[in-house]
Amino acid sequence: MSSQFPSEPMAGPGVQDSPWASGLTVFAAAMMMIGGVWHALAGIAALVHDDIFVTTPEYIYSFDLTVWGWVQLLLGLLVAVAGFAILKGQIWARFVGIAIACLSLIASFLFMPLYPLWSISIIALDVFVIWALAVYRREAS
């Protein structure tokens, strides 16, 4: 018994060929939605109760915690929306997801002196998301 794969996708041109790549993309989308919630929670914490953050007076990128709170909150919403669009299968969302994950990574790096463990967690999550979204290649028929 030999198994032969069809030369064209069964459901049309929008169907992904590789289940592994599709699985990574779905996982990356879920991680983006989780990361967006993490950003939003950090932003809300910075806006509402800013004494939980470490103060670093000599930090070169020192901004008011209210500014960081709004940055984190808005970036979290963007990351979560991009993750949802990726989960819905939008092609443009993969590129937007990589760009927003890069912005999230940079913002988390700048936020690191204020909340180091949280920032390192989000940076690791963003690196995985960028890799998972960039690794997918549609196989030639």
Secondary structure by P-SEA (a helix, b strand, c coil): cbbbbbccccccccccccaaaaaaaaaaaaaaaaaaaaaaaaaaaaacccccccccccccccccaaaaaaaaaaaaaaaaaaaaaaaaccaaaaaaaaaaaaaaaaaaaaaccccaaaaaaaaaaaaaaaaaaaacccccc
